[in-house]
């Protein structure tokens, strides 16, 4: 007869509550360090939150994401994300929002030369908070008709933005126009680098306003999640349990956010989903532990609280380790093989599994020592007092 696999033998009696003070000190230090990292380094916000450019292109055959990523990533446009979109010959390209400046303007001239046959150069540019001015060196004298054609080729907001001058042409735009124009320049630069074999299906420019709305919505989602967890624990158990669960969940979420800030991992919508997943994983383990604590409190009313908490943690230890180990294996595979697109998501989940297991044992349960959980009348009422202790328990 096959025996069930056990990573932890049955009947363990580890004294998990002995280092509870040390664990609380360590957790406090970790949370303070995470908050310092968040305010010191800030988040490396991704395209979802900062805005940017989205291109959907169709490739000649099956998409070579690695080659395309290398090509687009070498254009100096900043953060770039590529992924297949529905079919193996359709690719969605995301590029971070471009700033007005020399890189944008030189990119515009390069794209112009690739389109028109060459001869154009950037003589000088001036940029302030209100206007942007560029002087182009042109291969021939610019006539009014040529200026109109040049404006169309460069995707300028209007042909009134360009006029001929001696030895070239002067482009003048408002700063807001320049910022938006640079997004179109990025699209043109990518199209030129990929070549004519790649068919552009659609383009979008995600502005910073949309990004700020996503940041606000993400913050609200996180707060609502934590409040919902608190209410759920409060109604399922007692307020003392709710405090323990809230502290453990907040600890896991804050340290995960601190990890993003410390390592400067890209923080996008997938990362936000990872943070919320960490919160859910944490509270799931906490609920399992609290269920056993409540069961043992009804069964062993005269047992000292520290012994009862140790017993409860040991009772669920095999389940905790098995769940954490199997989840860690799956998430570790994502970290090693998932690639750069989901790197932040995978690392956050791996950290969340580890820190969630720690907080379930040494924070959630340990906090019950300080919240007067023995005073919970609804836990104790209408139960027979056996006064007995389990085999192997400390007297």
N, C-alpha and C positions, 0 to 999 in steps of 0.2 A: 504493500500500500504506500502510495506516494505521500510524503509529508509536505505540508505547506511551507513555502519559502518564508523564512523569518530573518530579517536583517538584525533584529533586536530580539533576544530571547525573552520568553514570557516570564512574568514575575519579577521584573527588575525593581530595585529599590534604591535608585539614585536620589541623593539629597539635592534636588534642584533649587530649593529655597534657601540653602545656606548662602550662596553668593548673590542674593537678591539685591543687597545694598550696592555691591560692586557693579552689578548689571544696571541698576538705575543711574549710578554715576556715569558709567560708560555710555549709556543711551543718551543722557543729558548732554554729555560732551559731543557725541556724534551729531545731535540735533543742532547744537550751537555752531559746530563747525560747518554743517550743511547750510545753515542760514547765512553765515559769514560768506561762504562761497557764492551763494545766490546773489547777495548784495554786492560782493566784490567783483566777481567775474561776469555775472549775468548769464542769461541763456543764449545759446547759439541758435536763434530762431530760424526755422526753415522757411521755405517758400510759402507754405500755408499761412504763416503769420506775418512775414515781411512783405509778401507780394512778390510778383515776378512774371515771367513769360512762360506760356505753355504752347508747345507745338505738337501737333499730331501729324506724323509723316508716314507714308507708305514706302517700304523698301522694295528694291527690285526682286528679292527673293526672301528667304527666311532671314529675319533680322539678326545681325551680328552685334549684339548689345555691347560686348566687350570692345570691339573695334570702334563702334559709334561713340561709346563713352570716352574712349581715348581721344578720338578726333574732336568731339565737342568740348571735352574737358581741357584740351590744350589751347583753346581760343582765348583764355584769359577772361572769361565771363563770370568767374566765381563758381559758386555751388551749382552743380548740374546733377539732375536725376533722370535716368532713363528706365523705362519699363515697357514690356509688351502690353498692348492694349486691345484685348479681344481676340486678335488674330496674331499668328507668328510673324506676319510681315507688316504689322502696324505697330509703331513705337510712339509712346508719349514722352516728350522731352520737356523737362521743367528746368528753368534757369532762374536764378535769383534776380531780384529787381536790380536794374542797372542804375548807377548814379551818373549824373551829368559830369563830364570831365574829360581829361585827355584820352583815357582808354576808349571811351565811347566815340569821341570825335575821330580818333585814328582808325577805329574800326569802321566808321562810316566811310572814310576815305578809301580804305582797303576794299570794302565791298563795292564802292563806286568804281574803282579801278578794275576790279574783276568783272563788273558788268559792262563797262564802257570801253575797255581796251587799254586803260592806263593813262598815265600822264598827269594825274591829279595829285596834289600834295597839300598838307596842312601847314600853312605858313605860321599862323599864330592863332591863339584863342584867348578870350577873356570871359570870365564867369563870375557873377556876383549873385546876390540874393534875388535880384529882379530880372536880370537879362543874361543872355548868352550870345557871344559874338564870335564867329569863326571866319577866318580869311583863308580862302583856298587859292592855291596856285593851279592854274588851268593850262592845258596844252595849247589852247587857242583863245583868241579874244571872245569874251562872252557877250553875245547879242541878247536882246530881250527875248527872242524866241528860244535861244539856247538856254537862258536862265529858267524859262518855264519848263523846258524839258529836263533840265538838271534838277529842279525842285521835285518833279515827278519821280525821277530815277532815285533820288535820295529820300523819298517819302516824307518830304518836308510838309508841315501843316498847310502851307499855302505858298503860291509862287511869289507872294508879296514878302516872304521871308528872305528872299535872295535878290541881290542886284549886282550888276556888273561894276567893277572898278578897275583901275589900272593894274594890269598884270594878273588879274584873277577875278574872284567873286567874293562878296561879303554876305554872310548868312547871319541874320539877327532874329532871335526868338525870345519870348518871355521865358523865365526860368521854368515855369510849370510846363510850357510847351516843350522845352528842351528835355525835361525829365521824361515825359511821355514819348518823345521822339527817340530817345535812347533805347527804349524797349523795342521799338520797331527796328532800330539799328541792330540790336542783338539777334532778332529774327533773321534779318538779312545776312548777317555774318554767318549764322548757323546754316542757312540755306546754301550760301556760297561754299562753305567748307564741305557740306555733304555732297554737293554736285547735283546735276540735273536729273540723275536717275532716281532721286528721292522725290516723291510727290507730296507736296504740302496739302494736307486735307483741311486743317483748320488751325487758327492761332487765337490765343487769348492773352490778355494782359491783366493780371490780378493786381489791383492797386493796393496801397497801404491801408486804405480805409477798410477794405474787406478783411485784411489781415488783422487790424485792431479789433474788428467785430468778432473774429474767431478767437482772439486772445480773451476777450471779455466772456464770450460764450464758454470757452474752455474753463476759465476760472469759476464761472457759475456752476458748470457741470461738476467740477471737483468739490465745491462747497456743498452742493445739494447731495452728492453721493455720501459725503461724511455725515451730514445731518440725517439722511435716511438710515444709515448704518446705526447711528446713535439711537434713533427712535425705535428701530427694530430690536436692538439689544435690550433697550429699556422695557419694552412691552413683553419680550420673550422671557427675560430674566428679572433682574431688579436694577435699580439705578446704580448700585455699587458695581455691578457687572458692566453697565453701560460706560461708566468712567474708565474702567480697565480696557474695554474694547476701543474706546475713543483714543486713549493715550497710545495704545499699541498701533492702531491704524494710522494715527497722525505721525507717529515715529517712522513708520515704513514709508509713508508718502513723502515726508520732509527729507529723509535721507536719500530717497530715490531722486528727488528734485535736486538735492545737493550734488549727487553723482553726475547728473547732466551738466550742472554748472562747473564742477571741478574738471571733468574730462572734456568739456566743451563739445559734447555730443550734440548732433543736430536735434533740435526740439521742434517737432511738427505734430500733425494730427495723430500719426501713428504712435508717437512718443506719449502724447496725452492719453491715448487708449491704453498704453502700457502702464501708465501711472494709475489709472482707474482699475486696471486688472490687478495690479499689486494690492490696491486697497481691498478688492473683492477677495483675493487669495488670503490676505491677512485675516479678514473678518471670518472667513470660512473656517480656518484653523482655530481661531479664537472661540467660535461657537461650539465646535466639537469639544474643545477643552472645557468650556463652561458647562456644557451638558453633563460631562462626567463629574465636575465639581458639584453641581447641584444634586446629582444623583447620590453622590457619596455623602453630601451634607444631610440628606434625608435618611440615609442608611446608618451613618455613624455620627450621631449628634454629639456624643461626648468625646470624640477624638479631637485632639488639639488641632487648630487650624493649619499650622505649618505641616503637620504630618498628613492631614487630609489633602492639602494641595499637592504635596509630594506624591501621595498615592494616586491622585487623579492624573497628574502628568505622566507618571509611570504607566498607568493603565492605557493611556492613549499614545504612548511613546512609539510603539510599533507602527501604528497607523500614521503618525506624524512623519516618521523617518521614511517609510515606504512611499508616502505621497510626495514628500520633498525629493527623494532620490529619483523617482521616475519622472517627475516634472523637470528636475535639473538636467537629466539626460536629454530630454526632448529640447529644452531651451538651449542647452550647450551645443546641440547640433545646429540650431539656428544661428548661434553666435559664430561658430566655426565655418559654416557652409552657406549661411543665408545671404552673404554679400553685403555691400555698403548700403543698399537701399533700406534694409531693415536692421541695420547695425544698432542704432540707438534703441529701437524697440526690443531687440533681443537681449542686449546688455541690461536694460532696465528690468526685464522679466527675470533674468538670472539673478540679479541683485535682489529683486523683490522676493523670490523664492527663499533665498538664504536668510535675508533679514526678517521675512515674515515668520519663518520657523523659529528664529531666535526670539522675536517679540511675543509670539504666542506663549512660549514657555516662561521667559524671564521678565516679561513686562505685564502682559494681560493677567496672568495668574498671580504674579507677585504683588500687583496693585491691590488685589483683594485683601491682602494683609493689612493695608492701611485705610481701607474704606469701610471697615466695620461690617463686613458681609454677614457675620454671624447674627446680626440684628435683623436680618431680613425675615419678617414674620411670615410672609406668604410661602417661603420655602419650607418653614418648619412646621406649619400647622397641619393638623389632621394626619399625622404620620406616627406610626408606632415606633417607639424608641427601643431598638434592639440592644443598644449599649455595647454591641460586639464590634471587634475589629477584625480585619481580614488577616489571613495567615501571612506571617512575615512582616506585618506592619509594626512600626515602632509603638511601644506603649506610651 
